[in-house]
């Protein structure tokens, strides 16, 4: 999980391609670092963290 480690009401966050995770610039969020390290295009997160990812806010 990206932040809160909740096992209830989980969602799967998808990205289109792995190259999108390695863009240069500002500090990457923790969920991006996890996906890049695992080399996976999906990440299982709780509902609240999934909403935060799409809103560009920090996860719990």
C-alpha positions as CSV (number, residue, x, y, z in Angstrom):
1,X,0.0,0.0,0.0
2,X,1.1,3.5,-0.6
3,X,0.5,5.1,2.7
4,X,-2.1,4.0,5.3
5,X,-1.8,0.2,5.0
6,X,-5.6,-0.2,5.1
7,X,-7.0,-3.5,3.9
8,X,-10.6,-2.4,3.6
9,X,-12.3,-0.9,0.5
10,X,-9.2,-1.2,-1.7
11,X,-8.8,0.1,-5.2
12,X,-6.2,-0.5,-7.9
13,X,-4.5,2.6,-9.2
14,X,-3.3,2.2,-12.9
15,X,-0.9,4.2,-15.0
16,X,-0.6,4.0,-18.8
17,X,3.1,3.4,-19.0
18,X,6.1,3.0,-16.7
19,X,8.0,5.8,-18.4
20,X,5.4,8.2,-16.9
21,X,6.8,7.4,-13.4
22,X,10.3,8.5,-14.3
23,X,9.7,12.1,-15.3
24,X,12.3,14.6,-14.2
25,X,11.3,17.6,-12.1
26,X,10.0,18.0,-8.6
27,X,10.1,15.4,-5.8
28,X,8.0,12.4,-6.7
29,X,5.2,11.2,-4.3
30,X,5.8,8.0,-2.3
31,X,3.3,6.0,-4.4
32,X,5.2,6.9,-7.6
33,X,8.5,5.7,-6.0
34,X,6.8,2.4,-4.9
35,X,5.5,1.8,-8.4
36,X,8.8,2.7,-10.1
37,X,10.8,0.5,-7.7
38,X,8.4,-2.5,-8.3
39,X,8.3,-1.7,-12.1
40,X,4.5,-2.2,-12.0
41,X,1.8,-0.2,-13.7
42,X,-0.7,-1.0,-10.9
43,X,-0.8,-0.3,-7.2
44,X,-3.4,-1.5,-4.6
45,X,-4.4,1.4,-2.3
46,X,-7.4,2.2,-0.1
47,X,-10.3,4.2,-1.4
48,X,-9.1,7.4,0.4
49,X,-5.5,7.1,-0.9
50,X,-6.8,6.5,-4.4
51,X,-8.9,9.7,-4.3
52,X,-5.8,11.6,-2.9
53,X,-3.6,10.3,-5.8
54,X,-6.1,11.5,-8.4
55,X,-6.5,14.8,-6.6
56,X,-2.7,15.3,-6.5
57,X,-2.8,15.3,-2.7
58,X,-0.6,13.4,-0.2
59,X,-1.7,9.9,0.7
60,X,-2.3,8.9,4.3
